[in-house]
Amino acid sequence: MSTNRRDFLKSTGAAALFVNAPSDLITSAANAKPQLASSWDFGSVKHILPTVSDSEILIKLSLDSQKNPPVLKVGSHTVIGKMTDTKGEFWQFFIKNLKPSQTYQLSLKNSQGKALCQPWELATFPARDSSPTQFRALFISCVGGHEAVGKFLSPAIRNRLLRRALSFKPQAAIVNGDHVYWDLLSPNTAKTYAQSPEAIQIAGKFDRAGLVLGGDNESVLKKAAGPQIAPVYGADFRSTPVFFLQDDHDHFDNDDALDEIVTFPPSFFMLQLARATQSMFYPEFLADASRPKGLPFSFAADRPEGVSESFGTVRFGKLAEIVLYDVRRTATLAGPSAVYVAPEVENWLVDRTKSNEVRHLIHAPSNPPGWSAGKWGEWYPDVLGADKKLTISTPKPYWQTGWLKQHDRLMQTLANNQMRPPLVISGDMHSIALGSMSRTSNYDLSKNPVNVALSGTGGTRPAGWPSSGWRKTPALPSQVLDFTEEVKPIEQHGFTLVDFTADKMVLSFFKWDINKQSVEEIDTLVPFYIKELPRS
């Protein structure tokens, strides 16, 4: 080991942790330089967010209003844009019949042939039956929030954190939930968000009896959601496929259950807001041969062919598969038979988890297993007692016992496949954490404990940490579990990288402390903890 590298490891206090880290991650961390804003010429473009599979590309972007559809050239393919709003500001491009593992040159022009931005590159994933030797994925959550409403991090700081993550060259980014905070009815949060004087001045009010697109609601939606997404991502992810999973706030409310209101399952208006936001700002999930066509909110006639809005697959050859699932849209309130994901979705998750078609498989639900903060819409019955401590001896109002039953079935299925280490990575809890679950309810998972991680958050406001706000409790392991915390929940901004090779997964956790570190220190963040999960 070189002296410089030894000094670097010693100075970071992470020598032991870096032993199993991918060599390029060590090198790039040790040689970290300030991340400069992209010099790429945006032209008329405001944001670009693409996703890919091994044979398709779907791109969502916004730009200065266009009267005629813009044209995207992808290699030898020419695609006319489809407008996703009614003003010509938001467009999507869907390209099929592409070659796997192919890097394509993309160029965007208006209908007269004038360039709308600088060309860029985007690569498709490897073929399903191929055997790539490595894959790196970025995980982050809760990046949303309007700077002027709720005191969220500025878009510039969030963008800087994302650019630091991109400096490690992930081949995919999973952004798990809460891209928008604009709660409309929740007694706990709406007065801070959509009902606040600042929000009304910025965007106005929604008419719940009106159409979302084509009237005043469209203007309100763009003013509310646009500043939470477009300037945060810009065009920095133009060459990195993204997978945006929606959670409660993306349906424009908090998961709350009180005598006066139960906010989920989402109402029709909530669904239309969530669908319109996704349609304009970030891509749906492309079709996958192993994912049934009939899953809820899939193959809709008003969407690109074959996509799913709520259930996704990141498939990287036979090396890795990440299954993503939104637990909000199909949640039921049916007591012992209640579910978070519809039975057909659960069947798909079980089938993929049992299959050994890929070397590694990760579950990425929108609601995290392992920890509780006493919220209503959790897998677990833990609730804040009169002493403001979590307990399961007091019934949680409106909580459904069937939710835990479904959780137990999924965790048991993960543990039962002893060919590979079970892993779940999620967000929502506004923390960075790592632990292992050896029992849930009456299910013994100790022969192959389920590894659980919280990815870290990109934009949480000061009152958004679990120990802040009205709950005043940190995230704690649910009392229905036997759970070992390797990294107790850390309430700081950050992200997680996962490196896949044939014989293991390596998780690298990053954090940034807004109270103790300068914004400039984001540019030199290194992993503070690294976890290796070898394949049996």
N, C-alpha and C positions, 0 to 999 in steps of 0.2 A: 504494500500500500504506500502510495506516495506521501511525502510529508504534508503537502498542501491538503490532500484529501483527508489525512489523519487529523490535521488541525481543524478542518471544517467539521468533521464528525464530532470531534471533542468539543468544539465550540458550541455546537447545537445541542449537545447533551443527548444525541441520538445514535451514537456509534453502534450500540447493540441492535437498535431498531433497523438500521440501514443494511445489516448483514444480508438480509434476504430481499432487499429492495432491487427492482430491476436496475441494471447498470446505467441505462440512459437517464433514468429518473434521478439517480445520485449525481450523475455528471451535470445534468441541466440544473439541478438545485444548487450544486456547489458553485456553478458558474453563473448564477442568477444575475441578471442585469435589469435595470428599470424597464418596465414594459411601456413602450411608446404607443400612443394612439395610432391606429392604422393610417397609412398614407394612401390607402386605396381610394380611388376617386368615386365617391358616392353618386355624383351627378344629380339626377332627380330622385334617386332612391332614398327612402327613409329607413327601411329595415328589410332584411332578407333572412328567412329561416327555412332551411331545406330539410328534408328527410329522404332516406334511400332504403332500398332493399338490394337484393342481388340483381334485379332486372328492372327496377322502376325508380323514378325520382319524383318527388312532389315538393314544390316550392311555394311558399307564401311570402308576399312582399307588398310594401306600400311605397307610393311615390307621388309626385305632384299629379294632380288630377289629369287624366287622359281621356279625350273624347272617343278615341278609337283604341281597340285592344293593342297592347304592346306585343312584341314578338320575341320569343326566346329561342336562341339556337343552341342546341346541345349536341356537340359533335356534328354529325350529318343530319340530325333530327331538327325540324323546325316546328315550334309549337306556338299557337296563338293563345294569348292569355285569356282566362275566364274571370270576369269581374265578380268579386265576392261582396261588394257593397253596392250602393246605387249611385255613387258619385264618381266612379272611375279612379278612386284612390287606392283600392286594394285589389290585388290580382293573384291568381294561382296558376301554376303551370304543372301539368301532369304528363310525364313522359314514360312510355312503356317500351318493352322489347329491347332493353339495353343489355350490354354484355357485363357479366360479373367481373369484379376486380378491375374495372376499367376507369381510368381518369379521363373525364370529359372536360373540354373547354366550353364555357358558357358565355354567351354574349346577349345582352338585352337591348332592343331597339324599339323606337316608336314605329307607328304604321308607315311613316315616311322614310324609314331606314336610318334615322339618326340615333346614335348611341345614347342610351339613357344612363349608363354607368360604365365603369371599367370592366372588361371581361374578367372572369374568374374560373377556377377549377373546382370540380366536385367528382368524387369517386364513388362507384357502386360498391356494395359489399361483396365478399367472396361467394361463390356458388354454394348452395346448401350442402352438396356432397363433397366439397373440398376440405382440405385440412390445413388451414393457416396455422402458423407457429405462434402467433401472438395477437393480442387484441387489448386495447386500452379504452376504458369507458369512464366518463366523468359523471358523477352523481351530485346533484345539488337540489335544494328545494326552497320553496317560499321566497322567491326572488321578487315578487310583486310588491306593490304599495306605491301610492301617489305621494311624492315628496311633500306636497303642501297639505296633505290630509293624513294625520296620524304620526307625523314626524319620522317617516321612514328615511333610510339612507338615501342620499341623492342618487339619481341615475348614474352620475359619473363615477361614484364610488363603487356601485354595484357592477358597472361595466369594467372597472379596473380589476375587481376580484375575478370576474369571468375571464378577462384577458390573461390574468395570471394562471388560471386553470388551463386556458388554451395554450399557454406557452409550453406545456408538457405534452402537447400534440395528441390529445385523445382522438380516437377514431369515431366516437359517438358521444353524445351528451344526453343524459336522462335528467330532465327538469321535472321534479315530482311535486306538482300541485301548488296552488295558491300563487298564480301568476297575476291575479287581480284581487285587490281588496277594496270592495265598494258595497259592503253589506247594507241591505235595504230595510230589513224588518227586525232583525235580532235585537231584543231589548238590551243585550250586553255589549253589542258592537256597532249597531247602526248609527247611534248618535255621534260616534267618533268618525264614521265613514260617510255613507251616502246622505245621512240626515244632518250632517254638520253644516254650519254656515259656510265654511270654506268649500265644501264639496258642492253645495248648491250654487255658490257663486261661480265655481269653475265649470260645472257641467250642466246645471239645472236639475230637473227632476224627471224620473221616468213616469210614463203613463202606462200602468199595468194593463189597461184595457186596449192599448194600441199595438200596432205592429212594431216589431223591433227594427226592421230594416224598411226604409222607404218613407220615414216620417221623422218627427222630432226625436223619437227614441234613438234613432241611428246617430244623430248628432250628440246626444247625451252619452251614448255608449262609447263613441270615439274619444270624446273629451275625458271620460272617466278611465277607460282602459288604455288608450293610446300612450299616455306618458308613463304608464307602468311597464310597457313592453318595448315599444320601438326604440327609445333612446338608451334603454338598458342593454339591448342586444345589438342594435345597429346592424351593420353588415359583417360583424366580426365572426359570425358562425356560418358565413356563406359557403365555406368548404368543409364544415363539420356537421354531419347529420344530427338532427335534434329529435328528441322524443318527449313531447310535452304531455304529461298526465294531469288531468284535472282533479281538483279536490273540492271541498265545501265552498270556499270563498270564490272559486271560479264559477260557481252557480249564483254568486252575488248574495250570499248570506253565510253566517256562522252556523255550525251544527249545534243548535240549542233546542232544548225541550223543556218548556215551562207550561203551566196551566193556561197561560195566555196565548202561547204559540208553540208549535212543533215545526221546525223549519225544513226538515227532510222526512221523506223523499221530496225531491224538488218539484215545485209547482210547474205548470205549463210555461208561465212567464220566465221563471228561473231557467228552465231548459232552453228557451229561445235565446236568452241572453248568453248562456254558456255556448250554445251552438254557433251563434253569430260571432262571438269573440274568437272561437277556434277557427271558424271559416275564414275570417279576415286575417288573423295575426299569426297563427302557428299551425303546422301541418297535422292532419289526422294520421292514424297509423296505417301504413300500407298493408295490403293483403299478405298473408303468409299461408303456405300450403298446409301447415299443421294446425292452423287456427280455423275452427268451423265458420262457415259463412253466415250462419244464422244467429250469431250472438247478438244480444240487444245493441241497438245503436250502431249497427254495422250494415254496410251495403245500402245505405239510404240513397234514394233516387236523386237527391239534390247535392250529392257529394261526388268526389272523384270515384271512379269505378273501383269497387272492392274494398274501400277503406273502412276502418272502424274508428268511431269517435272516442271510445272508452276503454278498449282492450287492445293492447299492442304487443308486438314481438320484435325484439332486437335479435336477429339471427346472424351470427358471424361464422359461416361454414359449419363444420362439425365441432368447432372449438367451444363456442359459447352461445347461450340463449338466455335472454332476459325477458320474462313475461311481466307485462305491466297491466294493472287493473284498477279501475276507479270503483270504489266501494260506495259511492254516494247515489249514483243514478238508479241502481237496481235494488237499493236497500228496501227491506220490508219491515213492517211493524206487526209481526204475527206471533209474538211471544216465543214459545219453544221452537216453532218452525220458522222463525224469522231468519233472513239471510242478509248479508251485505252484497254479495254478488249472486246473480241469478243461478239456479241449479245447472244450467247448460254451461255457464262460465266456470263454475266450480269443476264440472266434469272435464273441461278443457285443461284447467290448471292441474288437476290430478293426473290426467293422461300425460301431459308434458313432464310432470315431475317424476312419474314412474318410468318414463322412457329413458333409455341410455343412448339415444341417437347422438347426443352432444356430450362433450367432455364435462362441461360445467353448465349449471343452470342457476339463475338467481330469480327470486320473486321480488317484484317491486310494486307493492300495493300502495294506494294513496293514503292509507291509514296504518300507522306503525304498530306492529306487535312488540311485545316485550315490556314497554313502559306505559304508565298511566299518569295523567295529570288531573284525573277526576272529571274529565269532560264527558258530556252525555254520549257523543257519537264515537265512542271508542269500542274496541273489541271486548273490553273488560268491565266488570261490575264495580270497580273501585270508584268511590265517591268521596268528596270532602265531607267529613263529619262536622259536628258542632264545634269541635276543637280545631278545625281547619287542618286536620290531618287525614290522609287517605285511609279509607276503611272499606271492607266488604261486609261488615256486620249491619250496615244501614242500607236499605234498598236504594238503588239509584233510580229516581223517577224517570219513567218512560223508557228505561233501558230494556233491551230485548235479550232474553236468555239464549235465543237461537243464534245470535251473533257470535257468542263464545263457542257454541257448538261447531259452527262452521270454521272458526279459527282453529279449534282443536283438530278437526279433520285435516285441514291444510298443513298444520305443523306436523301432525303424525305422518302424513304422506311424505313430507320433506325428510323427516328423520328415518323413515323406513328404507329409503334408497341409500344403502350404505356404500355404493360405488363412488360417491362423491360427497364433499362437504356441503351440507345444506346451508343456504345463505339467503337472508331477506334484508334488503336495503330499502328504507323508506324515508319519508320526511315528516312534515306536518308538526312534529313536536318541537321545532325550533331549537334543536340541540345537535351536538355531535356526540356520538356514543357508540359503544361496542359491548356486546354481551353474548351469553349463550344460554339457551333454554333447555333444561334437562327434564322438565315435567310441565305439563299443562293440564289442569283439572285432574282427571284420573289417568292420563296418558303418560306412560314412562318413555321419555325420549333419551335416556341417559346413554344408550349404546351409540348414539350418533346425534349429540345435541345440536339444536338448530342455532346457528350463528345469526345474530341480529345486529344491524348497524343503523344508526341515524346519520344521514349524509352530511348534515350541516346546511345552513341557510344563507341565502345571498342578500336578504334585504330586511330582516326583521327589525321592527321599530322598538324603542326602549321598553314599552309596555307589553311587547309581544312574547317575551320569554316566559316559559312556564311558571317561574317563580315570581313574575311580575303580574300586573293586572289585578283582577279581582280574586283570583284563586290563591295566590301567594304560596304556591307549592312547587318545588322542582319536579321534574319528571322522575318517577320512581318505578321500580319493577312492580308489576301487578302482583297482588297477594294471592292470586290463583295459580301462580307459577313457582317453580324452582328455577331461579334465574341468577346467574353469576355475571356481575358487571366487571368487565375488563377495563373499560373506559367509562367512568360514570358520566352522565350527561353534562356536557359543557355548553353553557349558554353564551356562545360566541358565533360570529359569522365564519363560514368556512365551506369546504367542499371535500369530496372523497374521490380518489382515483382507484380503479380496480384494474389490475393487470392480469390477463389470462394467458397461461401457457399450458401445454398438454398435461403437465403434472401438478399444477397448483394455480391458486388465485392469490394475489397479493393486494391487500387493501392499504392505501396510503391516505392518512387523514391530515387535513390542513385546517388551521384556525387563525383568525385575526381578531384581536381584542381591541375594540373601538375605544375603550377607556384607557388603555395603556400603550397602544401602538399608533404611530402616525399613519396617515393614508399612504405615504410613500413606502412604508414597510410592506404593504401588500405586494409590491413588485418583487420582493425577495423571499416570500413565504416558502418554507420547506416543510415536509411532513413532520408533525410532532409525534406521530405514532404510526407504526407499520405492523400489519398482521398478515401472516402467511397461513393459508388454508390449503394443505396438500391434499391431493386426490388419493384415495385409497388405492 
